[in-house]
Structure formats: structure tokens, C-alpha cells
Amino acid sequence: MKPPETSHDETGRLEKLLGYEILDTEAEASFDRITRIVANCLNVPVSLISLIDAQRQWFKYPSSRYRKLPRPKRTPHGDMR
């Protein structure tokens, strides 16, 4: 299996992500609303907003027991773009 590719500007992507200061934060009403709207529109039980830093995948979703997971090796699309 081919290893996942990273963004062409992975350093810049990570700097922007860290600049948002959103990782390791509490639930926020605006994100809760977005996930509720998406779940309702798609008629699914849960919707997640996922952010990936250099080491892990962070879920910005209030009631998830799995807010932090190791960074995935592959995405459903096959690479990390």
C-alpha cells in the first residue's frame, strides 16, 4: 500500500490550523449548530467536524467520547490532502 500523501504545503497548513487556536477547546454553539444541520439534512444520527494536526485527529463535536484519536494513516479518499 502506498503511504498517504500530505498537503503540498503541510507546514503552512499546520501553521494556519494552529493559528485558529481551535484544537483542545470546549464545545462551541456554532459548531454544534453546523453538525446538527448537517445530520438533519443528510438524515444521519451524527455529524462530525474533524481537524487533523501533525499527530492526531481532533473532533470538534460536543458529545463525542472520541474527541482525540491518532492521526489517520488513510482517509476514505486514500490520501491526506
Secondary structure, 3 states (H helix, E strand, C coil): CCCCCCCCCHHHHHHHHHHCCCCCCCCCHHHHHHHHHHHHHHCCCCCCCEEECCCEEEECCCCCCCCEEECCCCCCCCCCC
